[in-house]
């Protein structure tokens, strides 16, 4: 049956014969696997998926329904709710980065940033300063404009300086950051 898919009848037969064949200690084996990877960094750490790959992943996941339990777990992790142990570990200096219920606060979620971003888009005439595509062209491709900091920000006031901001499309923005990561990595190796 090479290069052919199973018929519905054969799929049902296979499914029925495979029921109950899971090893008795399957979950224990799975847990051991998870524990052996604790503390190790992921192979994807510091890397980005290309836009083409993200599109493929999006298409592959369309129409799939996750169970309620998994959706709740994902919701909790996305909200980054702190446990009691985490709250104890975080000092007073870090508490300003979390709201009352423990969600992480981003410096980009404030009215001042939204207004500054609109101002930069207007200044650059809603076009990417790298490739020259306009926002209308980008919408057709399913992309958006991003506001990029030329010099990475460490102080909050530099975040809002017009001279440090530029309009880029999503592709050019990711490309800039991947080059910056490469340059920073080379600097670390030389030092």
Phi, psi and omega in degrees: 000036179289143179060022177229149178267158179289150173284164181300319180298317181291325177297319179296316178300315180298316180300316181293321181287332181278345180298134179080005181269359179292134181301150183297327182260029183302312183293325176295317178297318180296317180296320178299321178297317179296316182294328180291337180266359181297136177086347179272144178279148181290150178293341179270359184301125178081004180249158179237148172282144176288162181297323178298316179295318178300321179297316179298317180296320180298315180295319181296328183269352181297134176086351179278135179254130176267153179291160182299321181298314181294319179298321178293319178297317179296321179299315180297316181291325179291326178283346180052049179289130183279141173275170179299322179297319179295319181299322180293321182289331183279124181283175180300327182293332181269344183299335180293344180271001181234145178274186187299327183262007173097010177278144181287136180262130178263144179289347180273354181259065175218156184298325181298319179293317179300316180294317180296320180297315178299319180299317180292320177300316179297315181302318182270011175059036177053039177231147177290131183279354177264303186260345176084008179282141180274169182295326178294318178296320181292324179299321179296329179272355181080024180248164180232167174275147176235151175258117188252138173274121181296308174258126183302144187270135172238328176260144184295327183291326178295339182297330186252010179282129181299323182292342182261001183244144180214149179269128177226155172280169184301317181297311181295324180296313179294323179297317178301314183291326178291323177292319179299318179297320180295316180296314179299321179296319179295321179298319180295321182293319181293325185288000000 
